Amino acid sequence: MHRAAYDALRAAILEGRLKPGGRLPSTRDLAQQLGVARGTVVAAFEQLAAEGYIVGRRGSGTFVSRDLPDAWLKVKPPGAERRARPRAPHLSRWAAGLDGSSNPFGRSGALRPFAAHLPALDVFPHEVWSRMVSRAARRAVGTRLADIDIRGVRALREAIAEHLRVARGVSCSAEQVIVMPSVQQALDITARLVLDPGDRAWMEDPGYVGVRPLLECLGAELVPLPIDGGGLDVAAGIERAPDARFAYVTPAHQAPLGVTLSIERRLALLDWAAAHGAWIFEDDYDSEFRYEGRPLAALQGLDGAGVVIHAGSFSKTMSPALRLAYVVVPDALLDRFVTAKSVLDRFTPPLAQAALAEFMGEGHFVSHLRRMRELYAERRAALLEAIASELGGAVEVIGSNAGLDLCVWLPPGVDDRAAASALAAHSVVATPLSLLAIRPLQRGGLLLGFAAFKSARLRASVEAMGAALAPHLRAGGSAPHRVCPRISC
C-alpha cells in the first residue's frame, strides 16, 4: 500500500498535477482520504523525501520540492512530439548485432523434450546436497568465506584435481585448478589473454554455440574447420591457418555431432600448437558419461608442451543451478589468468564451493556419477528404440555413444529449421544443426537431448516427432541417404 501511495504521488509531481512548492495534505488527512493507515502514507512520504521529490518544513508542513528540473515537470499534450529527441546511446558494432533472437543460451518456459545439454534434474541428490550446504554454512564463521584464494576454495580445488587425475587422466595439481562460475567465463578469460584483434582462431564447425559470438566480440578472425568421423580436421586447419593463435575443441565428445577426436589428430593438434606458439582450449563438457567402451583420457594428459587449457563444468554432472565449473591452467599462463579473474569478478561465491568440496570428499560425487551413467544409459536406449520404431530408416542417428544428447541426420533436402518449427508446434524441442554451423551444412540434422527426461516421456515425444515430421520426410524423398564425408559420423 505504501508503494502504491508513493507511485501515485510521484506520478502527480512528475506530470505537473502537484506544482513545485505546492503544499501537500498532512499525512493524517491524506490517510483518511485514501482509506489507509497513517503509517502507510508516512512511509510513502519518507521515500519521496529521501529521493528529493518533497521537503518537510518544521511547523509549516510538507511541500513539493522546488529544485526538480523543469524538463521533468512539463506535461506533453496527447500525441505531441518532443522538440529534441535524445540521441540513442552508442553501441559497439558487435552489440548492435545482438538481440533477443540471437541469444545463444536462451531457454524459457517449461522444460520439454528434447532440450539438450541438461542433466537429470529430477534425480538430483537434494537431501545429501542440503546436508552439505548446511554443514558448510555452519563452518563459515567470521571471515572464513570471504578470506579465500581467487582460484577458489582450496579443499574443492584439491578434490577436483584428484578426480581429474583419476577419471580423466589430467596431469595437474590443485595450484593449477581455478574454480569458475561457468566454462564460458573460462573461455572468455583465456581468449582475452591469448588473442589480439585480428588473430586467427580455429573453431569446430558445426560447434558449440557460445564460442562464435565471444571470439567475434574480441575481434578474432574465425577459421571454421569441418568435422568428420575422426573429429576436427586438423590437417585442414594447418592448411588454412597455420598461424592461428588459438583452437577451441571438444575432443572427448564433439559438440554437437558427438564424435571423438582420434589419437592421430590429437597428436597432430598438440604438435601444431607447440610448433606455432598457439593455445588449445579443451572443453570437456560431458565426457563423464560414456555408454560404449572405456572413457577416453583428456587431451591435456598428452600435452608435454603446456599448451592445453582444460575446462569442465558441474552443470552437466550435477545441476546448472550450482553455477560451478573449473579450468586447469598451464603454469605459463597461470599467474596472468588469476590476475585477469581478479579484475573481472574477483572470486566465485564460496558457499557452494565449500558444499561441493564436502560432497566430493565424502564420495557422493563418484556415487552420483555412477547412478547417472546407469540412468542415462537407460534413457538413451529408450530414445534409440523409439526412433527405430517410429521413424524407421527416415533418419540416421549419430553421436549416441556418450554425453547427454545425440544427433539425427534428416534425409537430404529436408530443411532442419523447418523441421524444428514443425516439432515446436507439437510441444517438442529440437535444435537444428544448421543453427550451430558457420558454413552451410550439406545435410540437415537435429540435436536431441535425452538425459533430463524419463523414458516414457521420450517415447511419447518420438511419437509426436514422427507425426510432426511426416510431411517433411515425405517431401525430402526416400532415396538412400548419402552422408557428406566431411560431416558424417
GUVEXLO-271469 format. One line per field, with one value per residue (C-alpha): x negated, y, z negated; residue in three letters. Coordinates in nm, 4 decimals. Layout:
// residues N
c1: [X; ...]
c2: [Y; ...]
c3: [Z; ...]
type: [ala; ...]
//
This chain:
// residues 489
c1: [0.0000; -0.2795; -0.4332; -0.1041; -0.0770; -0.4375; -0.3818; -0.0667; -0.2283; -0.5459; -0.3447; -0.1395; -0.4613; -0.6274; -0.3128; -0.2716; 0.0526; -0.1342; -0.3282; -0.6802; -0.6471; -0.2900; -0.1823; -0.0773; 0.2019; 0.0932; 0.0231; 0.3288; 0.5648; 0.4238; 0.4546; 0.8224; 0.8832; 0.7148; 0.8660; 0.5312; 0.3314; 0.1374; -0.1855; -0.1366; -0.1357; -0.4266; -0.6329; -0.5483; -0.6413; -0.9700; -1.0625; -0.9705; -1.1711; -1.4738; -1.4624; -1.4260; -1.0699; -0.9312; -1.0700; -0.9340; -0.9407; -0.9038; -0.5789; -0.4693; -0.4038; -0.5321; -0.5899; -0.6815; -1.0499; -1.1278; -1.4582; -1.3201; -1.4339; -1.1655; -1.2035; -1.0645; -0.7582; -0.6288; -0.3200; -0.3056; 0.0282; 0.1606; -0.0214; -0.2730; -0.6282; -0.9299; -1.1100; -1.4515; -1.4824; -1.7723; -2.0402; -2.0492; -2.3477; -2.6393; -2.6724; -2.9692; -2.9335; -2.9206; -2.6474; -2.4425; -2.4095; -2.2693; -1.9038; -1.6857; -1.6651; -2.0441; -2.0909; -2.2762; -2.1743; -1.8103; -1.5732; -1.2428; -0.9154; -0.8526; -1.1288; -1.0331; -1.1981; -1.4449; -1.6190; -1.9919; -2.2880; -2.0770; -2.1310; -1.8513; -1.7304; -1.4505; -1.7021; -1.9354; -2.0503; -1.8672; -1.8840; -2.2573; -2.3299; -2.1204; -2.3261; -2.6484; -2.5255; -2.4087; -2.7387; -2.9375; -2.7257; -2.7744; -3.1505; -3.1575; -3.2208; -3.3783; -3.5524; -3.6350; -3.4167; -3.5463; -3.9143; -3.9679; -4.2017; -4.0788; -4.1317; -3.8637; -3.8219; -4.1348; -3.9510; -3.7422; -4.0434; -4.2171; -3.9105; -3.8773; -4.2465; -4.2262; -3.9131; -4.0633; -4.3829; -4.1923; -3.8917; -4.0217; -4.3971; -4.4639; -4.8111; -4.7584; -4.7894; -4.5414; -4.7532; -4.6568; -4.2830; -4.0690; -3.7009; -3.4758; -3.1027; -3.0999; -3.3178; -3.2024; -3.3861; -3.6946; -3.6847; -3.6340; -3.9358; -4.1538; -4.0652; -4.1342; -4.4782; -4.5940; -4.4169; -4.4594; -4.2111; -4.2778; -4.4374; -4.3020; -4.1290; -4.0288; -3.6711; -3.4794; -3.2048; -2.9358; -3.0313; -2.9395; -2.7049; -2.8773; -3.2183; -3.1500; -2.9940; -3.2565; -3.5541; -3.3948; -3.3453; -3.7193; -3.7954; -3.9311; -3.9162; -3.7328; -3.8603; -3.5754; -3.7052; -3.4993; -3.4151; -3.4241; -3.4334; -3.7719; -3.6639; -3.8176; -4.0025; -4.3390; -4.5057; -4.2512; -4.3336; -4.7062; -4.6435; -4.4056; -4.5506; -4.8816; -4.9475; -4.6320; -4.6885; -4.4036; -4.1930; -3.8673; -3.7969; -3.5639; -3.7755; -3.6022; -3.2504; -3.2340; -2.9601; -2.7172; -2.7983; -2.9268; -3.2363; -3.5684; -3.8925; -4.1206; -4.4604; -4.6391; -4.4623; -4.5151; -4.8881; -4.8827; -4.6889; -4.9352; -5.2345; -5.0873; -5.0206; -5.3670; -5.5391; -5.3445; -5.3107; -4.9344; -4.6953; -4.4285; -4.1119; -3.9768; -3.6094; -3.5479; -3.1804; -3.0098; -3.2879; -3.1915; -2.9066; -3.0150; -2.7983; -3.0155; -3.3786; -3.6041; -3.6097; -3.8778; -4.1600; -4.1643; -4.3749; -4.5545; -4.7068; -4.9042; -5.0269; -5.4004; -5.4418; -5.1925; -4.9637; -4.6263; -4.3763; -4.1387; -3.7888; -3.4825; -3.1560; -2.9420; -2.6395; -2.6380; -2.7319; -2.5254; -2.2960; -2.3187; -2.1843; -2.5135; -2.6981; -3.0284; -3.2927; -3.6713; -3.9679; -4.3155; -4.5636; -4.9223; -5.1933; -5.2992; -4.9517; -4.8511; -4.9529; -4.8018; -4.4809; -4.4396; -4.5051; -4.2527; -3.9890; -4.0532; -3.9958; -3.6733; -3.4864; -3.7205; -3.6146; -3.3379; -3.0873; -3.2417; -2.9489; -2.8545; -3.2243; -3.2576; -2.9481; -3.0749; -3.4115; -3.2289; -3.0151; -3.3203; -3.5333; -3.2785; -3.2477; -2.8982; -3.0105; -3.1537; -2.8415; -2.6212; -2.8121; -2.7731; -2.3977; -2.3645; -2.5548; -2.3137; -2.0088; -2.1252; -2.2104; -1.8503; -1.7031; -1.9360; -1.8286; -1.4609; -1.5175; -1.7093; -1.4433; -1.1661; -1.3482; -1.3994; -1.0337; -0.8644; -1.0970; -1.2470; -1.5191; -1.3987; -1.6711; -2.0268; -2.1420; -2.4933; -2.6932; -2.4989; -2.7851; -2.8396; -2.7053; -2.3601; -2.2251; -2.2535; -2.2027; -1.9956; -2.0625; -1.7491; -1.7006; -1.8833; -1.6825; -1.4914; -1.5302; -1.6199; -1.4896; -1.1520; -1.1567; -1.2323; -0.9438; -0.7102; -0.8230; -0.7673; -0.4036; -0.3785; -0.5473; -0.8758; -1.2071; -1.4977; -1.7964; -1.8646; -2.2279; -2.2338; -2.1989; -2.5247; -2.7220; -2.9092; -2.9091; -2.6051; -2.5762; -2.5259; -2.2619; -2.0220; -2.0049; -1.8589; -2.0190; -1.8104; -1.8734; -1.7623; -1.9271; -1.6743; -1.3620; -1.2072; -1.1900; -0.8114; -0.8179; -1.0947; -0.8916; -0.5805; -0.7844; -0.9261; -0.5708; -0.4850; -0.8058; -0.7042; -0.3690; -0.5224; -0.7981; -0.5937; -0.5176; -0.8796; -1.0221; -0.7902; -0.8861; -1.2526; -1.2277; -1.3005; -1.6256; -1.9129; -2.0864; -2.4368; -2.6161; -2.8706; -3.2114; -3.3127; -3.0401; -2.9492; -2.9827]
c2: [0.0000; 0.2436; 0.1668; 0.2457; 0.5750; 0.6569; 0.5788; 0.7941; 1.0968; 1.0689; 1.0476; 1.3543; 1.5504; 1.4456; 1.5092; 1.8595; 1.7935; 1.8783; 2.2019; 2.2797; 2.4498; 2.3263; 2.2193; 1.8570; 1.7442; 1.6238; 1.2544; 1.2176; 1.3893; 1.2025; 0.8698; 0.9406; 1.0377; 0.7187; 0.4942; 0.3595; 0.3654; 0.6808; 0.4762; 0.3828; 0.7494; 0.8303; 0.5565; 0.6958; 1.0498; 0.9304; 0.7596; 1.0682; 1.2905; 1.0609; 1.0870; 1.4648; 1.4952; 1.6583; 1.8550; 1.8976; 2.2293; 2.2214; 2.3874; 2.4506; 2.1091; 1.9168; 2.0711; 1.9602; 2.0340; 2.3493; 2.2040; 1.9453; 2.0149; 2.1868; 1.9295; 1.6597; 1.8657; 1.9587; 1.7704; 1.6923; 1.7308; 1.3986; 1.2969; 1.5825; 1.5108; 1.6163; 1.9066; 1.7444; 1.3675; 1.2427; 1.0554; 0.6816; 0.5759; 0.4432; 0.0680; -0.1253; -0.2949; -0.6302; -0.5175; -0.3657; -0.7102; -0.8687; -0.9010; -1.1471; -1.3835; -1.4098; -1.5159; -1.8488; -1.9601; -1.8568; -2.1093; -2.0213; -2.1805; -2.5404; -2.7943; -3.0021; -3.2907; -3.2812; -2.9860; -3.0555; -3.0400; -3.0870; -3.3496; -3.5354; -3.2650; -3.4916; -3.7167; -3.4531; -3.5689; -3.2935; -3.4428; -3.5106; -3.1765; -2.9915; -3.1504; -3.0445; -2.6854; -2.6694; -2.8054; -2.5621; -2.2704; -2.3699; -2.3821; -2.0415; -1.8425; -1.4993; -1.4154; -1.7679; -1.7469; -1.4032; -1.4778; -1.7196; -1.7589; -1.6053; -1.9506; -2.0955; -2.2895; -2.4974; -2.8156; -2.8069; -2.7463; -3.0426; -3.2623; -3.1540; -3.2157; -3.5646; -3.6505; -3.5270; -3.7245; -4.0476; -4.0173; -3.8081; -3.8656; -3.4937; -3.4026; -3.1224; -3.0003; -2.8069; -2.4952; -2.5078; -2.5536; -2.2396; -2.2577; -2.0610; -1.9900; -2.1351; -2.2734; -1.9723; -1.7380; -1.9579; -1.9357; -1.5598; -1.5022; -1.7391; -1.5698; -1.2249; -1.3421; -1.5102; -1.3280; -0.9798; -0.8296; -0.9804; -1.3013; -1.6168; -1.8859; -2.2387; -2.3390; -2.6618; -2.6307; -2.7117; -2.6364; -2.5053; -2.2100; -1.9926; -1.9741; -1.7718; -1.4559; -1.4470; -1.4661; -1.2214; -0.9778; -0.9859; -0.9189; -1.2623; -1.3922; -1.7256; -2.0209; -2.2779; -2.6323; -2.9341; -3.2367; -3.5945; -3.9407; -3.8661; -3.5359; -3.1983; -3.1935; -3.0774; -3.1039; -2.8592; -2.6162; -2.6365; -2.5823; -2.2872; -2.1075; -2.2463; -1.9133; -1.9280; -1.8434; -2.0411; -2.3520; -2.4394; -2.8147; -3.0671; -3.3801; -3.6324; -3.5787; -3.3197; -3.0637; -3.1208; -3.4204; -3.6447; -3.7883; -3.8429; -3.6823; -3.9640; -4.0193; -3.9307; -3.5965; -3.5303; -3.5650; -3.3574; -3.0820; -3.0780; -3.0749; -2.7828; -2.5781; -2.6425; -2.5572; -2.2351; -2.0976; -2.1489; -2.2402; -2.5115; -2.4750; -2.8228; -2.8124; -3.1462; -3.0648; -3.4057; -3.6613; -3.8300; -4.0131; -4.2805; -4.5818; -4.7767; -4.8594; -4.7102; -4.3367; -4.1617; -3.9708; -3.5951; -3.4234; -3.2346; -3.5609; -3.5906; -3.2312; -3.2161; -2.8540; -2.6893; -2.5538; -2.7024; -2.5217; -2.7909; -2.6918; -2.8721; -2.7977; -2.9341; -2.8039; -3.1299; -3.3713; -3.2115; -2.9159; -2.5904; -2.4120; -2.4666; -2.2338; -2.4078; -2.5044; -2.5383; -2.4740; -2.6276; -2.3626; -2.4332; -2.2824; -2.0341; -1.8761; -1.9297; -1.6004; -1.3921; -1.5968; -1.5433; -1.1710; -1.1468; -1.3225; -1.0837; -0.7904; -0.9306; -1.0744; -1.1357; -1.4854; -1.7365; -1.7388; -1.9700; -2.1301; -2.3631; -2.4396; -2.5464; -2.7660; -2.9280; -2.9937; -3.1834; -3.3642; -3.4820; -3.5517; -3.7933; -3.9869; -3.8675; -3.7241; -4.0515; -4.2378; -3.9788; -4.0156; -4.3928; -4.3667; -4.1095; -4.3242; -4.6094; -4.3833; -4.2040; -4.5347; -4.6453; -4.3211; -4.3276; -4.6836; -4.5817; -4.2943; -4.5091; -4.7800; -4.5252; -4.3637; -4.7029; -4.7947; -4.4675; -4.3211; -4.6357; -4.5532; -4.1992; -4.0503; -4.1535; -4.1493; -4.0233; -3.9349; -4.1576; -4.3368; -4.0680; -3.7498; -3.6131; -3.5929; -3.7353; -3.6155; -3.7385; -3.6575; -3.5822; -3.7061; -3.4998; -3.1949; -3.1642; -2.8210; -2.8811; -2.5389; -2.6087; -2.9494; -2.7893; -2.5452; -2.8339; -3.0105; -2.6968; -2.6960; -3.0422; -2.9230; -3.0894; -2.9009; -2.9847; -2.7738; -2.7565; -2.8369; -2.5598; -2.3076; -2.4385; -2.4126; -2.1195; -2.2562; -2.4219; -2.7933; -3.0339; -3.2156; -3.1000; -3.2541; -3.2189; -3.2260; -3.4288; -3.4241; -3.7295; -3.7185; -3.4848; -3.6851; -4.0101; -4.2971; -4.2872; -3.9187; -3.9722; -4.2439; -4.0231; -3.7332; -3.9500; -4.0463; -3.6756; -3.6241; -3.8864; -3.7183; -3.3709; -3.4701; -3.6986; -3.4273; -3.3127; -3.6624; -3.7420; -3.4167; -3.4961; -3.8122; -4.1743; -4.2237; -4.3911; -4.1418; -4.0418; -3.8528; -3.5906; -3.7358; -3.4039; -3.4134; -3.7782; -3.9623]
c3: [0.0000; -0.0795; 0.2627; 0.4350; 0.2459; 0.3349; 0.7047; 0.7182; 0.5518; 0.7584; 1.0825; 0.9808; 0.9216; 1.2484; 1.4524; 1.3052; 1.1185; 0.7987; 0.8654; 0.7363; 0.3996; 0.3577; 0.0101; -0.0392; -0.2719; -0.6125; -0.6438; -0.8697; -0.6222; -0.3215; -0.5036; -0.5718; -0.2067; -0.0827; -0.3463; -0.4628; -0.7833; -0.8542; -0.8698; -0.5052; -0.3988; -0.6307; -0.4632; -0.1170; -0.2247; -0.3711; -0.0432; 0.1630; -0.0724; -0.0522; 0.3290; 0.3252; 0.4554; 0.1395; -0.1548; -0.5059; -0.6923; -1.0675; -1.1707; -0.8099; -0.6556; -0.3547; -0.0098; 0.3420; 0.3985; 0.6000; 0.7233; 0.9667; 1.3269; 1.5350; 1.8122; 1.5827; 1.4893; 1.8328; 1.9363; 2.3083; 2.4851; 2.6141; 2.9316; 2.9059; 3.0193; 2.8214; 2.9822; 2.9463; 2.9349; 2.7236; 2.9147; 2.8656; 2.6531; 2.8561; 2.9114; 3.0448; 3.3823; 3.2040; 2.9639; 3.2443; 3.3996; 3.0849; 2.9934; 2.8076; 3.1035; 3.1229; 2.7586; 2.7895; 2.4410; 2.4382; 2.2855; 2.1236; 2.0269; 1.9248; 1.9876; 2.2914; 2.4750; 2.6428; 2.4705; 2.4973; 2.2587; 1.9435; 1.6715; 1.4919; 1.2568; 1.1320; 0.9536; 0.8136; 0.4650; 0.2793; -0.0692; -0.0628; 0.1011; -0.1584; -0.4361; -0.2671; -0.2274; -0.5902; -0.7148; -0.5016; -0.6262; -0.9919; -0.9453; -0.7744; -1.0901; -1.0937; -0.7681; -0.6554; -0.3447; -0.2485; -0.3043; -0.0159; 0.2781; 0.6025; 0.7542; 0.5253; 0.2028; 0.1507; 0.0499; 0.3679; 0.5908; 0.4331; 0.4831; 0.8483; 0.9188; 0.7664; 0.9627; 1.2902; 1.2364; 1.1684; 1.4005; 1.6907; 1.6991; 1.6498; 1.5270; 1.2766; 0.9202; 0.7097; 0.7727; 1.1430; 1.0806; 1.0803; 0.9854; 1.2205; 1.2436; 1.5967; 1.8739; 2.0757; 1.8378; 1.8503; 2.2297; 2.2136; 1.9886; 2.1919; 2.5189; 2.3709; 2.2596; 2.5802; 2.8661; 3.0068; 3.2558; 3.5964; 3.4636; 3.6166; 3.4118; 3.5105; 3.4336; 3.4860; 3.7471; 3.6508; 3.2942; 2.9509; 2.9874; 2.7267; 2.8947; 3.2054; 3.0512; 2.7771; 3.0143; 3.2552; 2.9668; 2.9036; 3.2700; 3.3563; 3.7134; 3.7007; 3.9014; 3.9125; 3.9578; 4.0697; 3.8567; 3.9851; 3.8304; 3.6708; 3.5207; 3.6014; 3.9349; 3.8028; 4.1433; 4.2863; 4.0058; 4.0701; 4.4409; 4.3994; 4.0990; 3.9713; 3.7968; 3.5819; 3.2159; 3.0632; 3.1145; 2.9376; 2.9316; 2.7669; 2.8252; 2.5964; 2.7335; 3.0088; 2.9629; 3.1285; 3.3516; 3.0734; 3.2439; 3.0671; 3.1808; 3.2965; 3.1333; 3.4583; 3.4741; 3.1045; 3.1502; 3.4690; 3.2888; 2.9997; 3.2366; 3.4319; 3.1188; 2.9756; 3.3036; 3.3658; 3.0133; 3.0154; 2.7336; 2.7232; 2.5156; 2.4333; 2.3326; 2.1568; 2.1132; 2.0712; 2.1019; 1.7727; 1.9438; 2.1887; 2.2747; 2.5188; 2.4432; 2.1780; 2.1012; 2.3046; 2.1366; 2.1768; 2.4416; 2.1650; 2.0412; 2.3663; 2.3549; 2.2946; 2.4016; 2.1663; 2.4390; 2.3348; 2.1121; 1.9814; 1.8659; 1.7367; 1.5611; 1.2806; 1.4723; 1.6702; 1.3923; 1.1135; 1.1958; 1.3940; 1.0855; 0.8997; 1.1415; 1.0744; 1.3270; 1.3301; 1.5533; 1.5377; 1.6485; 1.7641; 1.5464; 1.8152; 1.8144; 1.4515; 1.2870; 1.5669; 1.5592; 1.1841; 1.2233; 1.5076; 1.2975; 1.0103; 1.2464; 1.3942; 1.0952; 0.8005; 0.6948; 0.7422; 0.4470; 0.1876; 0.0024; 0.2892; 0.3349; -0.0267; 0.0010; 0.3215; 0.1588; -0.1185; 0.1409; 0.3338; 0.0302; -0.1165; 0.2088; 0.3007; 0.6347; 0.7648; 0.6497; 0.8194; 1.1473; 1.1334; 1.0820; 1.3583; 1.6091; 1.5466; 1.5667; 1.8810; 2.0478; 1.9833; 2.1182; 2.4183; 2.5004; 2.4773; 2.7188; 2.9667; 2.9575; 3.0099; 3.3035; 3.4674; 3.4106; 3.5032; 3.7640; 3.9121; 4.1615; 4.2211; 4.0017; 3.9209; 3.5578; 3.4806; 3.1720; 2.9332; 2.7596; 2.4945; 2.3413; 2.2631; 2.6184; 2.9685; 3.3248; 3.6156; 3.9790; 4.1763; 4.5329; 4.7976; 4.8940; 4.5651; 4.4009; 4.0365; 3.9276; 4.0831; 3.9152; 3.5772; 3.6239; 3.7002; 3.3834; 3.1755; 3.2855; 3.1226; 2.7978; 2.8883; 2.8772; 3.1080; 3.2082; 3.5841; 3.6551; 3.9146; 3.6296; 3.4845; 3.8074; 3.9599; 4.3143; 4.4750; 4.3998; 4.6861; 4.4841; 4.2135; 3.8708; 3.5215; 3.1763; 2.9291; 2.5547; 2.3573; 2.0132; 1.8486; 1.9449; 1.8296; 2.0755; 2.1117; 2.1955; 2.4509; 2.6242; 2.6330; 2.7724; 3.0510; 3.1466; 3.1693; 3.3615; 3.6164; 3.6737; 3.6972; 3.9392; 4.1637; 4.4265; 4.4279; 4.4557; 4.7471; 4.9173; 4.8664; 5.0734; 4.9910; 5.1796; 4.9896; 4.7646; 4.8642; 4.5885; 4.6865; 4.5869; 4.4302; 4.1661; 4.1314; 3.8041]
type: [met; his; arg; ala; ala; tyr; asp; ala; leu; arg; ala; ala; ile; leu; glu; gly; arg; leu; lys; pro; gly; gly; arg; leu; pro; ser; thr; arg; asp; leu; ala; gln; gln; leu; gly; val; ala; arg; gly; thr; val; val; ala; ala; phe; glu; gln; leu; ala; ala; glu; gly; tyr; ile; val; gly; arg; arg; gly; ser; gly; thr; phe; val; ser; arg; asp; leu; pro; asp; ala; trp; leu; lys; val; lys; pro; pro; gly; ala; glu; arg; arg; ala; arg; pro; arg; ala; pro; his; leu; ser; arg; trp; ala; ala; gly; leu; asp; gly; ser; ser; asn; pro; phe; gly; arg; ser; gly; ala; leu; arg; pro; phe; ala; ala; his; leu; pro; ala; leu; asp; val; phe; pro; his; glu; val; trp; ser; arg; met; val; ser; arg; ala; ala; arg; arg; ala; val; gly; thr; arg; leu; ala; asp; ile; asp; ile; arg; gly; val; arg; ala; leu; arg; glu; ala; ile; ala; glu; his; leu; arg; val; ala; arg; gly; val; ser; cys; ser; ala; glu; gln; val; ile; val; met; pro; ser; val; gln; gln; ala; leu; asp; ile; thr; ala; arg; leu; val; leu; asp; pro; gly; asp; arg; ala; trp; met; glu; asp; pro; gly; tyr; val; gly; val; arg; pro; leu; leu; glu; cys; leu; gly; ala; glu; leu; val; pro; leu; pro; ile; asp; gly; gly; gly; leu; asp; val; ala; ala; gly; ile; glu; arg; ala; pro; asp; ala; arg; phe; ala; tyr; val; thr; pro; ala; his; gln; ala; pro; leu; gly; val; thr; leu; ser; ile; glu; arg; arg; leu; ala; leu; leu; asp; trp; ala; ala; ala; his; gly; ala; trp; ile; phe; glu; asp; asp; tyr; asp; ser; glu; phe; arg; tyr; glu; gly; arg; pro; leu; ala; ala; leu; gln; gly; leu; asp; gly; ala; gly; val; val; ile; his; ala; gly; ser; phe; ser; lys; thr; met; ser; pro; ala; leu; arg; leu; ala; tyr; val; val; val; pro; asp; ala; leu; leu; asp; arg; phe; val; thr; ala; lys; ser; val; leu; asp; arg; phe; thr; pro; pro; leu; ala; gln; ala; ala; leu; ala; glu; phe; met; gly; glu; gly; his; phe; val; ser; his; leu; arg; arg; met; arg; glu; leu; tyr; ala; glu; arg; arg; ala; ala; leu; leu; glu; ala; ile; ala; ser; glu; leu; gly; gly; ala; val; glu; val; ile; gly; ser; asn; ala; gly; leu; asp; leu; cys; val; trp; leu; pro; pro; gly; val; asp; asp; arg; ala; ala; ala; ser; ala; leu; ala; ala; his; ser; val; val; ala; thr; pro; leu; ser; leu; leu; ala; ile; arg; pro; leu; gln; arg; gly; gly; leu; leu; leu; gly; phe; ala; ala; phe; lys; ser; ala; arg; leu; arg; ala; ser; val; glu; ala; met; gly; ala; ala; leu; ala; pro; his; leu; arg; ala; gly; gly; ser; ala; pro; his; arg; val; cys; pro; arg; ile; ser; cys]
//
